[in-house]
Amino acid sequence: MALFHSFTTLMNRYSDDKEMIANYWNEIQNQYSQSSRYYHNLSHLENMLNEFNDVQHLIQDYDSILFAIFYHDIVYKSTSNQNE
């Protein structure tokens, strides 16, 4: 999976703790895979990553933006009117 590979590659630049990295990935995967998510799901992250990869040469702090993509909607309540 491209998302998993991108995330682990990113995390490996900051830590060699494989268990911690796996735990963080599992948290992302579990949160974005909740049944109440229609749009803000793993497909949404993958689409964002694809768009980001097209312009990554224009970005100065690639890693910060990549972390933001992975975590931007990790906490999401579908019934809230304040999500966006």
C-alpha angles and dihedrals in degrees: 000000000000093000093054092047093048092048096047092045089052094047093046088064088064106031141018092203100119094184093054091047091050090049092051091048091049090052091052093045094047095046096046092044097058113131092236091065115096102164109004095068139112091288088056090053091048091051091049091049091051091050091046093051089058091061102029091113087066095053122093098193102037096168096054092052091046091053088049091053093052095046105031096102103017090121107051133155109194093204095054121102090206100065096108 
